Each structure stands twice: as structure tokens, then as C-alpha cells.
């Protein structure tokens, strides 16, 4: 229910979307790409970020 905006994609070809980072019950970080809609939040994808591709705090790409 909570998360932190990591990246914002206002010009996405499919409409405004963003990357949100959250922490699950077991303390595992998850990234979710989603698009806010008038009546709901559309989730495009969710994944566990790879430490080879992200900084140690998972907020910046390497």
C-alpha cells in the first residue's frame, strides 16, 4: 500500500506511467511499473530488481 516513486515516464507511448519501489513483508525490494487511470491503477509489470542493474538502494540504475 506504500511505495516510493523511483522513475516517472510522463511521455510513455502507452500513457503516463511510473516505476515505484516497495518493500514486501519479508523485507524484499520490489519494483512495479504502473499507470494511474481514472478508476484504477494499471500494473504493467512487477519484478525483483537485479543488483547488477541497480544501485545498492535500488533507486538508481547503474
C-alpha positions as CSV (number, residue, x, y, z in Angstrom):
1,X,0.0,0.0,0.0
2,X,3.0,2.2,0.2
3,X,5.9,2.9,-2.1
4,X,8.4,5.4,-3.4
5,X,8.5,6.9,-6.9
6,X,11.8,5.9,-8.5
7,X,11.2,7.0,-12.1
8,X,8.5,8.9,-13.8
9,X,7.6,8.4,-17.5
10,X,5.1,11.1,-18.4
11,X,5.8,10.7,-22.2
12,X,5.3,6.9,-22.3
13,X,3.8,5.9,-25.6
14,X,1.1,4.0,-23.8
15,X,0.3,6.9,-21.5
16,X,1.8,8.3,-18.3
17,X,3.5,5.6,-16.2
18,X,6.0,5.3,-13.4
19,X,8.3,3.0,-11.6
20,X,7.5,2.5,-7.9
21,X,9.7,0.7,-5.4
22,X,8.2,-1.0,-2.4
23,X,9.3,-3.4,0.3
24,X,7.4,-6.6,0.9
25,X,6.6,-8.4,4.1
26,X,9.9,-10.3,4.2
27,X,11.9,-7.1,3.5
28,X,12.5,-7.9,-0.1
29,X,12.5,-4.9,-2.5
30,X,10.1,-5.0,-5.5
31,X,9.8,-2.7,-8.5
32,X,6.4,-2.1,-10.0
33,X,5.7,-0.3,-13.3
34,X,2.2,1.1,-13.3
35,X,-0.1,3.7,-14.9
36,X,-2.6,5.7,-13.0
37,X,-6.1,5.6,-14.6
38,X,-9.2,7.4,-13.6
39,X,-10.8,4.4,-11.8
40,X,-7.8,2.1,-11.1
41,X,-4.1,1.6,-11.1
42,X,-2.9,-0.4,-14.1
43,X,0.1,-2.6,-13.3
44,X,2.3,-3.3,-16.3
45,X,5.0,-5.4,-14.6
46,X,6.5,-6.2,-11.2
47,X,9.9,-7.6,-10.6
48,X,12.7,-8.1,-8.0
49,X,15.4,-5.6,-9.1
50,X,18.8,-7.1,-10.1
51,X,21.7,-5.8,-8.0
52,X,23.9,-5.7,-11.2
53,X,21.5,-3.2,-12.8
54,X,20.5,-1.1,-9.8
55,X,22.4,0.8,-7.0
56,X,22.5,-0.8,-3.6
57,X,19.4,1.2,-2.5
58,X,17.5,0.2,-5.8
59,X,16.7,3.8,-6.6
60,X,19.2,4.5,-9.4
61,X,20.2,2.5,-12.5
62,X,23.9,1.6,-12.9
